[in-house]
Every structure is written in C-alpha cells, then in structure tokens.
Amino acid sequence: MPSQLGTIGEAARELAYRLSNICDRKGWAAEGVAYNSLVISCPEISRLAAETEEKIPL
C-alpha cells in the first residue's frame, strides 16, 4: 500500500506543478500561487504521511 500512496502523491505533485505553470503562462497569479504552494509543500506532506503510516499501518 505505501508504494501506491507514493504514486498517487507523485501524480498529484506533477499535476499541481503543471497547473502552476499554466497559470503562470495565462497570467492567473492568484490561482498559480495556490498550486505553487502545494508543490512547495509536497515534501512535508509526504513526510507527514509516511510518519502517520508508521503509526497507523493501513
């Protein structure tokens, strides 16, 4: 199960990165900030998910 969660998380990060780039190209700054913040937060989100998974195995 952990590898499946990692795959989903990586896909979500890639999607947020692509959406951030699209917003940048279109001049949609407010929307782009939200996606960029998600991309920047991904390592911490992954760390917390792994930590939680250790405490509560799926």
C-alpha positions as CSV (number, residue, x, y, z in Angstrom):
1,M,0.0,0.0,0.0
2,P,2.8,2.6,0.7
3,S,4.0,2.4,-2.9
4,Q,0.5,3.1,-4.2
5,L,0.2,6.2,-1.9
6,G,3.6,7.3,-3.2
7,T,2.5,7.0,-6.8
8,I,-0.7,9.0,-6.2
9,G,1.3,11.6,-4.3
10,E,3.8,12.0,-7.1
11,A,1.0,12.3,-9.7
12,A,-0.7,15.0,-7.5
13,R,2.6,16.9,-7.3
14,E,3.1,16.7,-11.0
15,L,-0.4,17.9,-11.7
16,A,0.0,20.8,-9.3
17,Y,3.3,21.7,-11.0
18,R,1.7,21.7,-14.4
19,L,-1.3,23.7,-13.3
20,S,1.1,26.2,-11.7
21,N,2.9,26.6,-15.0
22,I,-0.3,27.0,-16.9
23,C,-1.5,29.7,-14.5
24,D,1.9,31.5,-14.9
25,R,1.6,31.4,-18.7
26,K,-2.0,32.7,-18.6
27,G,-1.3,35.4,-16.1
28,W,-3.5,33.9,-13.4
29,A,-1.3,34.9,-10.5
30,A,-3.8,34.2,-7.6
31,E,-4.5,30.7,-8.9
32,G,-0.9,30.0,-9.6
33,V,0.1,30.8,-6.1
34,A,-2.2,28.2,-4.7
35,Y,-0.8,25.5,-7.0
36,N,2.8,26.6,-6.4
37,S,2.3,26.5,-2.6
38,L,1.1,22.9,-3.0
39,V,4.2,21.9,-5.0
40,I,6.4,23.5,-2.4
41,S,4.6,21.7,0.4
42,C,4.8,18.3,-1.2
43,P,8.0,17.1,0.6
44,E,6.5,18.0,4.0
45,I,3.1,16.4,3.1
46,S,4.9,13.2,2.1
47,R,7.0,13.2,5.3
48,L,3.9,13.6,7.4
49,A,2.0,10.9,5.5
50,A,4.9,8.5,6.0
51,E,5.1,9.3,9.7
52,T,1.3,8.7,10.1
53,E,1.5,5.5,8.1
54,E,4.2,4.2,10.5
55,K,1.9,4.9,13.5
56,I,-1.3,3.6,11.9
57,P,-0.5,0.9,9.3
58,L,-3.0,0.5,6.5
